[in-house]
């Protein structure tokens, strides 16, 4: 995808498809890199979204950097926004998956 196509999906909860077949739910954010004079894109996985938001609100740059994955826009194949109904289903599936992991360990 191009930077122009990605702009409509910044900070929008989505399913992001990457080259190689990886699909993840979460958000894309962009940051301006002043030393390089360019915009960089980062992906925050669903599981890290709340922690990222708290770190961002507390100006905790180190935690924000740790929770975000720098992505090359050429590696993004598709972005599909998720509706609130889809979000609820995803949350239920993640909760069930986490329960299964807990009981299997």
C-alpha positions as CSV (number, residue, x, y, z in Angstrom):
1,X,0.0,0.0,0.0
2,X,1.1,3.6,-0.5
3,X,1.5,6.2,2.2
4,X,-1.5,8.0,0.8
5,X,-3.7,4.9,1.0
6,X,-2.5,4.2,4.6
7,X,-3.4,7.7,5.8
8,X,-7.1,6.8,6.0
9,X,-6.4,4.0,8.4
10,X,-4.1,5.8,10.9
11,X,-5.4,5.3,14.5
12,X,-8.2,3.2,13.3
13,X,-8.6,-0.3,14.8
14,X,-8.1,-2.7,11.9
15,X,-6.9,-6.1,10.7
16,X,-3.5,-5.4,9.0
17,X,-2.3,-8.0,6.5
18,X,1.5,-8.1,6.0
19,X,3.6,-9.7,3.3
20,X,4.2,-13.3,4.1
21,X,0.6,-13.9,5.2
22,X,0.8,-12.4,8.7
23,X,-2.5,-10.8,9.8
24,X,-2.8,-8.9,13.1
25,X,-5.5,-6.8,14.7
26,X,-4.4,-3.5,16.1
27,X,-3.7,0.1,15.0
28,X,-1.2,1.9,12.8
29,X,0.3,5.1,14.0
30,X,2.6,7.5,12.2
31,X,5.4,9.6,13.7
32,X,7.5,12.3,12.3
33,X,11.2,11.5,12.5
34,X,12.7,15.0,12.7
35,X,16.3,13.8,12.4
36,X,15.5,12.0,9.1
37,X,12.8,14.5,8.0
38,X,10.4,11.7,7.2
39,X,7.2,10.1,8.4
40,X,7.6,6.6,9.9
41,X,4.8,4.0,10.5
42,X,4.4,1.8,13.5
43,X,2.0,-1.0,14.3
44,X,0.6,-1.6,17.8
45,X,-0.8,-5.1,18.3
46,X,-4.3,-5.4,19.9
47,X,-2.9,-6.8,23.1
48,X,-0.6,-3.8,23.6
49,X,-3.0,-1.0,22.6
50,X,-4.1,-0.1,26.2
51,X,-0.6,-0.1,27.6
52,X,0.5,2.0,24.6
53,X,-2.3,4.5,25.2
54,X,-1.4,4.8,28.9
55,X,2.3,5.2,28.1
56,X,1.5,7.8,25.4
57,X,-0.6,9.8,27.9
58,X,2.2,9.7,30.4
59,X,4.9,10.7,27.9
60,X,6.6,7.4,28.4
61,X,8.6,7.3,25.1
62,X,10.6,4.2,26.1
63,X,7.4,2.1,26.7
64,X,5.8,3.5,23.5
65,X,8.8,2.4,21.5
66,X,8.9,-1.0,23.1
67,X,5.2,-1.6,22.4
68,X,5.2,-0.4,18.8
69,X,6.7,-2.2,15.8
70,X,8.2,-0.1,13.1
71,X,6.8,-1.2,9.7
72,X,7.8,-0.6,6.2
73,X,4.7,0.5,4.2
74,X,5.8,-1.7,1.4
75,X,5.2,-4.7,3.7
76,X,1.6,-3.8,4.3
77,X,-0.6,-5.7,1.8
78,X,-4.1,-4.7,3.1
79,X,-5.8,-2.9,5.9
80,X,-9.4,-3.8,6.8
81,X,-11.1,-1.6,9.4
82,X,-13.0,-3.5,12.1
83,X,-16.5,-2.5,13.0
84,X,-17.6,-2.4,16.6
85,X,-19.5,-5.7,16.2
86,X,-16.4,-7.3,14.7
87,X,-14.3,-5.8,17.6
88,X,-16.6,-7.5,20.1
89,X,-16.2,-10.9,18.4
90,X,-12.5,-10.5,18.2
91,X,-12.4,-9.7,21.9
92,X,-14.4,-12.8,22.7
93,X,-12.1,-15.0,20.6
94,X,-9.0,-13.5,22.2
95,X,-10.5,-14.1,25.7
96,X,-11.4,-17.7,24.8
97,X,-7.9,-18.3,23.4
98,X,-6.3,-16.8,26.5
99,X,-8.4,-19.1,28.7
100,X,-7.4,-22.1,26.7
101,X,-3.7,-21.2,27.0
102,X,-4.2,-20.8,30.8
103,X,-5.8,-24.2,31.2
104,X,-3.3,-25.9,28.9
105,X,-0.3,-24.7,30.9
